[in-house]
Amino acid sequence: MGTRTVRLDAEAEKTLLRLQNMTGMSISEVLKQGLFAYERQALQHVDRKPYDIYRELDLGEGGYSAAPAREAKSAIASVIRRKHKG
């Protein structure tokens, strides 16, 4: 069993004390439970690929594109005209 020294800012210290009072656990037990919870969360994301994150984005129909790719040149001109009008 290892002994660690950690520095906590005032907000983290208050949170730790609130958790200790709410649960009745020792500070060590609260910190261990926090580590276990963070590990579970981190393991859910460790194998995510950029495409997995992209799939979760809600870009709506057509994403944020102004026009289909085949109309890109005319769409760019239109976007620039609109931008400079107002």
Kinemage of the C-alpha trace (Angstrom):
@kinemage 1
@onewidth
@group {chain A} dominant
@subgroup {mainchain}
@vectorlist {calphas} color= white
{ca met a 1} P 0.000 0.000 0.000
{ca gly a 2} L 1.424 3.360 -1.040
{ca thr a 3} L 1.257 6.722 0.634
{ca arg a 4} L 0.703 9.759 -1.560
{ca thr a 5} L 0.811 13.459 -0.894
{ca val a 6} L -1.534 15.587 -2.979
{ca arg a 7} L -2.216 19.300 -3.035
{ca leu a 8} L -5.842 20.341 -3.227
{ca asp a 9} L -7.133 23.809 -3.909
{ca ala a 10} L -9.814 25.228 -1.613
{ca glu a 11} L -12.692 24.098 -3.853
{ca ala a 12} L -11.430 20.508 -4.076
{ca glu a 13} L -10.860 20.447 -0.319
{ca lys a 14} L -14.454 21.586 0.307
{ca thr a 15} L -15.745 18.937 -2.097
{ca leu a 16} L -13.689 16.265 -0.371
{ca leu a 17} L -15.022 17.272 3.040
{ca arg a 18} L -18.628 17.384 1.752
{ca leu a 19} L -18.248 13.894 0.303
{ca gln a 20} L -16.726 12.635 3.524
{ca asn a 21} L -19.616 14.092 5.563
{ca met a 22} L -22.290 12.810 3.156
{ca thr a 23} L -20.944 9.276 2.923
{ca gly a 24} L -19.279 8.771 6.279
{ca met a 25} L -16.222 7.397 4.462
{ca ser a 26} L -12.682 8.323 5.349
{ca ile a 27} L -10.809 10.780 3.160
{ca ser a 28} L -8.717 7.901 1.823
{ca glu a 29} L -11.825 5.903 0.923
{ca val a 30} L -13.457 8.896 -0.807
{ca leu a 31} L -10.299 9.434 -2.870
{ca lys a 32} L -10.073 5.722 -3.766
{ca gln a 33} L -13.718 5.651 -4.859
{ca gly a 34} L -13.066 8.754 -6.955
{ca leu a 35} L -10.113 7.065 -8.642
{ca phe a 36} L -12.187 3.964 -9.410
{ca ala a 37} L -15.001 6.104 -10.856
{ca tyr a 38} L -12.562 8.059 -13.016
{ca glu a 39} L -10.969 4.838 -14.236
{ca arg a 40} L -14.375 3.515 -15.354
{ca gln a 41} L -15.043 6.779 -17.185
{ca ala a 42} L -11.602 6.856 -18.827
{ca leu a 43} L -11.895 3.246 -20.009
{ca gln a 44} L -15.084 4.124 -21.883
{ca his a 45} L -13.154 6.669 -23.958
{ca val a 46} L -9.756 5.041 -24.371
{ca asp a 47} L -10.591 3.278 -27.634
{ca arg a 48} L -12.521 6.139 -29.227
{ca lys a 49} L -11.309 7.080 -32.667
{ca pro a 50} L -11.777 10.546 -34.189
{ca tyr a 51} L -14.594 9.168 -36.344
{ca asp a 52} L -16.411 7.941 -33.206
{ca ile a 53} L -16.376 11.469 -31.837
{ca tyr a 54} L -17.477 12.891 -35.202
{ca arg a 55} L -20.437 10.488 -35.304
{ca glu a 56} L -21.640 11.836 -31.960
{ca leu a 57} L -21.754 15.419 -33.217
{ca asp a 58} L -25.180 16.614 -34.261
{ca leu a 59} L -24.406 18.642 -37.354
{ca gly a 60} L -27.899 18.334 -38.770
{ca glu a 61} L -28.705 17.504 -42.367
{ca gly a 62} L -25.660 18.222 -44.520
{ca gly a 63} L -23.529 19.181 -41.533
{ca tyr a 64} L -22.557 22.834 -41.534
{ca ser a 65} L -21.912 22.946 -45.254
{ca ala a 66} L -23.256 25.841 -47.265
{ca ala a 67} L -23.791 23.674 -50.348
{ca pro a 68} L -22.964 20.254 -51.768
{ca ala a 69} L -19.324 19.774 -52.785
{ca arg a 70} L -20.175 19.846 -56.487
{ca glu a 71} L -21.432 23.429 -56.013
{ca ala a 72} L -18.564 24.571 -53.774
{ca lys a 73} L -17.134 27.278 -56.049
{ca ser a 74} L -20.416 29.084 -56.552
{ca ala a 75} L -21.333 28.619 -52.876
{ca ile a 76} L -18.080 30.206 -51.730
{ca ala a 77} L -18.710 33.214 -53.942
{ca ser a 78} L -22.226 33.512 -52.524
{ca val a 79} L -21.002 33.256 -48.915
{ca ile a 80} L -18.358 35.946 -49.530
{ca arg a 81} L -20.924 38.273 -51.129
{ca arg a 82} L -23.293 37.832 -48.164
{ca lys a 83} L -20.466 38.427 -45.691
{ca his a 84} L -19.431 41.718 -47.297
{ca lys a 85} L -22.992 43.002 -47.649
{ca gly a 86} L -23.681 43.190 -44.037
